[in-house]
Amino acid sequence: MRERPWGLGPTGRRRWAIVVLLLGHLLWMLLGRGPSGRWTHLLDLLAAPSRAASARWDGWQDYRRQRVDSLRQAQSEVLNLRAQVTALLTARAAEAPRLAEADDAVRLLGLKKLLPLEFRAARVIASTRRAPFGGMILDQGRDAGLVPDQGVICPEGVVGRLWDVGMTQSSLLPLDAYNASTGVMLARSRATGVLQGVGPGKAAIRYIGNQEVVQVGEPVFTSGLDRNFPRGLLVGYVSEVHPQDVELRVEVVLAAPLDRVNLVLVLPPHPQMEIQPPAPPPQGAGPGSRPAPGAGKEAGK
């Protein structure tokens, strides 16, 4: 049997060995002896994808670590802010009554400057308005010089009058009490009547003739005829008008917030019939100037 030239026989193996030696020598001539720049370059090319992937992985881990740290810091700041907001809301809720009372006191001082009367300030310490024939309790009594039937007002309007006066406390009868009655007048027609309470925050005017023209929204003032209030204090506003046989039934929404009033002013007993504005200062007189001698005598003549 004839042997193949490039088979696995002795001749074929010698030929294949010679080819491998030639190829190795050629590769050695092309790439050089041992590790060189070309080998390094080749290895760098082969390792570039893995290095890029590793760099991306490390960058993503650093970015994730920073995000986690930022999230934890933000959560800590949110918790601190929530604690601060809770503390501020608690302090605000605790200071709200004092601030409201201070605001009422400032408005009462402004009211005292507008009305030339001697007032006595009082605080509402209890309220039984929702009960039948209920009222309010003030922290002033006979020890402060109060007597029954003195009028009581607030910056928004008339509140009521003193019903019973004790040594250190007084009972206040509000305008909306069923047994309360106050002399009032309408702003446009000047028609007078008697205001009687009909329920919380509401009252009705009696004894207004059918010939009177009453409009919804018309202001209602005290008439001064009952001698408990001076003429011209705001009581409320007309809400409804119902004609009857002889008179009009005029329903009124009270101006004073009786459910929220805390500080009030007590009028002096039997005040003047009509409140007059303070007399203007003499022309050319400054705030610190004194009247000329004899000016009071000439004014009294």
C-alpha positions as CSV (number, residue, x, y, z in Angstrom):
1,M,0.0,0.0,0.0
2,R,1.4,3.4,-1.0
3,E,1.9,5.9,1.8
4,R,0.1,9.3,1.5
5,P,2.5,12.4,1.2
6,W,0.6,14.5,3.8
7,G,-0.8,11.7,5.9
8,L,0.0,10.6,9.4
9,G,2.8,8.4,8.3
10,P,6.5,9.2,8.9
11,T,6.8,11.2,5.8
12,G,3.7,13.2,6.3
13,R,4.6,14.0,9.9
14,R,8.0,15.3,8.8
15,R,6.4,17.5,6.3
16,W,3.9,18.9,8.9
17,A,6.7,19.5,11.3
18,I,8.6,21.5,8.7
19,V,5.5,23.6,8.0
20,V,5.0,24.3,11.7
21,L,8.6,25.4,12.0
22,L,8.3,27.7,9.0
23,L,5.2,29.3,10.4
24,G,6.7,29.8,13.8
25,H,9.8,31.3,12.3
26,L,7.6,33.6,10.2
27,L,5.6,34.6,13.3
28,W,8.9,35.2,15.2
29,M,10.2,37.4,12.4
30,L,7.0,39.5,12.4
31,L,6.5,39.9,16.1
32,G,10.0,39.9,17.4
33,R,11.7,37.9,20.1
34,G,10.0,37.6,23.5
35,P,7.5,40.2,24.9
36,S,7.6,43.4,23.0
37,G,5.5,46.5,22.4
38,R,3.5,44.6,19.8
39,W,2.6,41.9,22.3
40,T,1.7,44.5,24.8
41,H,-0.4,46.3,22.3
42,L,-2.1,43.1,21.4
43,L,-2.8,42.2,25.0
44,D,-4.0,45.8,25.6
45,L,-6.4,45.5,22.7
46,L,-7.7,42.2,24.0
47,A,-8.0,43.5,27.6
48,A,-9.6,46.9,26.7
49,P,-13.3,45.6,26.7
50,S,-12.8,44.0,30.2
51,R,-11.1,47.1,31.6
52,A,-13.9,49.3,30.2
53,A,-16.6,47.1,31.7
54,S,-14.7,47.1,35.0
55,A,-14.4,50.9,35.0
56,R,-18.1,51.2,34.3
57,W,-18.9,48.8,37.1
58,D,-16.7,50.7,39.5
59,G,-18.2,54.1,38.4
60,W,-21.8,52.7,38.8
61,Q,-20.9,51.4,42.3
62,D,-19.5,54.8,43.3
63,Y,-22.5,56.6,41.9
64,R,-24.9,54.2,43.7
65,R,-22.9,54.7,46.9
66,Q,-23.2,58.5,46.6
67,R,-26.9,58.3,45.9
68,V,-27.4,56.1,48.9
69,D,-25.5,58.5,51.1
70,S,-27.4,61.5,49.6
71,L,-30.7,59.6,50.3
72,R,-29.8,58.9,53.9
73,Q,-28.7,62.5,54.4
74,A,-32.0,63.8,52.8
75,Q,-34.0,61.4,55.0
76,S,-32.2,62.7,58.1
77,E,-32.8,66.3,57.1
78,V,-36.5,65.5,56.4
79,L,-36.8,64.0,59.9
80,N,-35.1,67.0,61.4
81,L,-37.4,69.4,59.5
82,R,-40.5,67.4,60.5
83,A,-39.4,67.6,64.1
84,Q,-38.8,71.4,63.8
85,V,-42.2,71.9,62.0
86,T,-43.9,69.9,64.8
87,A,-42.2,71.9,67.4
88,L,-43.2,75.2,65.7
89,L,-46.8,74.0,65.3
90,T,-47.0,73.1,68.9
91,A,-45.5,76.4,70.0
92,R,-47.9,78.2,67.6
93,A,-50.9,76.3,69.0
94,A,-49.7,77.1,72.5
95,E,-49.2,80.8,71.7
96,A,-52.4,81.1,69.6
97,P,-54.7,82.0,72.6
98,R,-52.2,84.6,73.9
99,L,-51.8,86.1,70.4
100,A,-55.5,86.2,69.9
101,E,-56.0,87.9,73.2
102,A,-53.2,90.4,72.5
103,D,-54.9,91.2,69.2
104,D,-58.2,91.7,70.9
105,A,-56.5,93.9,73.5
106,V,-55.0,96.1,70.7
107,R,-58.3,96.5,69.1
108,L,-60.0,97.3,72.4
109,L,-57.4,100.0,73.0
110,G,-58.2,101.4,69.5
111,L,-61.9,101.4,70.4
112,K,-61.2,103.2,73.7
113,K,-59.4,105.9,71.8
114,L,-62.4,106.3,69.4
115,L,-65.1,106.5,72.0
116,P,-64.8,109.3,74.6
117,L,-66.2,107.3,77.5
118,E,-64.8,105.7,80.7
119,F,-64.5,101.9,80.1
120,R,-63.7,99.0,82.2
121,A,-62.0,96.0,80.5
122,A,-63.1,92.5,81.3
123,R,-62.4,89.0,80.2
124,V,-65.0,86.3,79.3
125,I,-64.1,83.3,81.5
126,A,-67.2,81.1,80.7
127,S,-70.1,81.0,78.3
128,T,-73.4,79.2,78.6
129,R,-75.0,80.8,75.6
130,R,-76.1,77.5,74.1
131,A,-78.2,76.7,77.2
132,P,-81.8,78.1,77.5
133,F,-81.6,81.6,78.8
134,G,-77.8,81.2,79.1
135,G,-75.2,84.0,79.1
136,M,-71.5,84.7,79.7
137,I,-69.4,85.2,82.9
138,L,-67.0,88.1,83.2
139,D,-64.0,88.2,85.6
140,Q,-65.0,91.6,87.0
141,G,-67.6,92.4,89.6
142,R,-68.6,94.9,92.3
143,D,-65.0,95.1,93.4
144,A,-64.3,96.8,90.0
145,G,-67.3,99.2,90.4
146,L,-69.7,97.3,88.1
147,V,-73.5,97.5,88.5
148,P,-76.3,95.7,86.7
149,D,-77.6,96.9,83.3
150,Q,-74.2,98.3,82.2
151,G,-73.6,97.9,78.5
152,V,-70.9,95.6,77.2
153,I,-69.2,96.0,73.7
154,C,-66.4,94.6,71.7
155,P,-64.5,96.1,68.7
156,E,-67.0,94.4,66.3
157,G,-70.2,95.7,68.0
158,V,-72.5,95.4,71.0
159,V,-72.3,92.2,73.0
160,G,-75.0,92.7,75.6
161,R,-75.5,94.1,79.1
162,L,-74.7,93.0,82.7
163,W,-77.5,90.9,84.2
164,D,-76.2,90.0,87.7
165,V,-73.1,91.4,89.4
166,G,-71.3,89.5,92.1
167,M,-68.4,90.5,94.2
168,T,-65.7,89.3,91.8
169,Q,-67.7,88.1,88.8
170,S,-70.6,89.3,86.6
171,S,-73.2,87.6,84.5
172,L,-73.6,89.0,81.0
173,L,-76.9,88.8,79.1
174,P,-76.0,88.7,75.3
175,L,-78.1,90.2,72.6
176,D,-79.2,86.9,71.2
177,A,-80.6,85.6,74.6
178,Y,-84.4,85.0,74.5
179,N,-84.9,87.4,77.5
180,A,-82.7,90.2,76.1
181,S,-84.1,93.4,74.8
182,T,-82.2,96.5,73.5
183,G,-83.4,99.8,72.0
184,V,-82.1,100.0,68.4
185,M,-82.6,102.2,65.3
186,L,-82.3,101.6,61.6
187,A,-79.5,103.4,59.7
188,R,-81.5,104.7,56.7
189,S,-85.0,105.5,58.0
190,R,-83.9,106.1,61.7
191,A,-87.0,104.1,62.8
192,T,-86.6,102.9,66.3
193,G,-87.6,99.5,67.8
194,V,-86.7,96.9,70.3
195,L,-84.2,94.2,69.5
196,Q,-85.0,90.8,71.1
197,G,-82.9,87.7,70.9
198,V,-84.2,84.7,68.9
199,G,-81.2,82.3,68.9
200,P,-77.4,82.0,68.7
201,G,-76.1,85.0,66.7
202,K,-79.5,86.2,65.7
203,A,-82.1,88.7,66.9
204,A,-85.3,90.4,65.7
205,I,-86.6,94.0,65.8
206,R,-90.1,94.6,67.1
207,Y,-92.4,97.6,66.8
208,I,-91.3,98.7,63.3
209,G,-94.4,100.0,61.4
210,N,-95.4,98.6,58.0
211,Q,-94.9,102.0,56.5
212,E,-91.2,101.9,57.1
213,V,-88.9,100.9,54.2
214,V,-86.3,98.4,55.5
215,Q,-83.6,96.9,53.2
216,V,-81.7,93.7,53.6
217,G,-78.1,94.5,54.7
218,E,-79.1,97.8,56.3
219,P,-77.0,98.5,59.5
220,V,-78.7,98.5,62.9
221,F,-77.4,100.8,65.6
222,T,-78.3,101.4,69.3
223,S,-80.9,104.1,69.8
224,G,-79.9,105.1,73.3
225,L,-83.5,105.1,74.5
226,D,-82.9,102.3,77.0
227,R,-80.1,104.3,78.7
228,N,-77.9,101.2,78.7
229,F,-76.0,102.1,75.5
230,P,-75.2,105.5,73.9
231,R,-76.8,106.2,70.5
232,G,-74.9,105.0,67.4
233,L,-73.1,101.8,68.4
234,L,-73.3,99.0,65.8
235,V,-75.5,96.1,66.6
236,G,-75.8,94.1,63.4
237,Y,-77.2,94.0,59.9
238,V,-80.7,93.3,58.6
239,S,-80.9,89.8,57.2
240,E,-84.7,89.3,56.5
241,V,-87.8,91.4,56.5
242,H,-91.3,89.9,57.0
243,P,-94.4,92.1,56.8
244,Q,-97.1,91.3,59.4
245,D,-100.5,92.7,60.2
246,V,-99.4,95.9,62.0
247,E,-95.6,95.8,62.1
248,L,-92.6,94.4,60.3
249,R,-90.6,91.6,61.6
250,V,-87.0,92.5,60.9
251,E,-84.4,89.8,61.5
252,V,-80.9,90.9,62.3
253,V,-77.5,89.1,62.2
254,L,-75.4,90.4,65.1
255,A,-72.1,92.0,64.3
256,A,-70.3,90.8,67.5
257,P,-68.8,87.3,67.2
258,L,-70.4,86.1,70.5
259,D,-68.9,82.6,70.2
260,R,-65.3,83.9,69.9
261,V,-65.2,87.1,72.0
262,N,-62.7,87.0,74.8
263,L,-62.1,90.6,75.9
264,V,-64.9,93.2,76.2
265,L,-65.3,96.7,77.4
266,V,-68.0,97.6,80.0
267,L,-69.6,101.0,79.4
268,P,-70.2,103.3,82.3
269,P,-73.7,103.4,83.8
270,H,-76.3,105.5,81.9
271,P,-73.9,106.8,79.2
272,Q,-74.6,109.9,77.2
273,M,-77.4,109.6,74.6
274,E,-75.2,110.1,71.5
275,I,-71.5,109.7,71.1
276,Q,-69.8,112.8,69.8
277,P,-66.4,112.8,68.3
278,P,-63.6,114.5,70.3
279,A,-63.4,118.2,69.8
280,P,-60.6,119.2,67.3
281,P,-57.6,121.0,68.8
282,P,-57.4,124.8,68.4
283,Q,-56.0,125.9,65.0
284,G,-52.2,126.2,65.1
285,A,-51.9,124.3,68.4
286,G,-49.3,121.5,68.3
287,P,-49.5,118.2,70.3
288,G,-47.4,119.6,73.1
289,S,-48.9,123.2,73.2
290,R,-51.1,124.4,76.0
291,P,-54.3,126.3,75.6
292,A,-54.1,130.0,76.1
293,P,-55.0,131.3,79.5
294,G,-58.7,132.0,79.9
295,A,-59.7,129.9,76.9
296,G,-61.7,127.5,79.1
297,K,-63.5,130.4,80.7
298,E,-64.4,132.0,77.4
299,A,-65.6,128.6,76.1
300,G,-67.8,128.3,79.2
301,K,-69.4,131.7,78.8
